Amino acid sequence: MRIYGGIILFAAFIIWVFYRLFIKKDLKQNLQALGVYSSFVIVWAIIYALMIF
């Protein structure tokens, strides 16, 4: 069940990036938030990889 939470958070991150990139067109103004969110995704990906392998 925990793996689905990570997948949902990753999907929400991708949706946020596409929303800011194509609809709002202000992704460059949100680069700091993009860095924070992407580091969060990377840390969770490492945690899940360590749990699986």
Steps between C-alpha positions, in 0.01 A plus 500: 500500500788738571628470145172643367542811713836570343364444152210737568736769634723461194198530269387813687849648453492431124151650473619810688796540263281467191243740648765764568669439165203498263201662673643767730826539298692613808725204575813718486358713781452185711845346460561505875184298562595268213835435669338425834238269348750319280734439794202359692421267209864389474521422873178298489618316189819400683302386805266288287792355303669398824178341628451297183858387445 
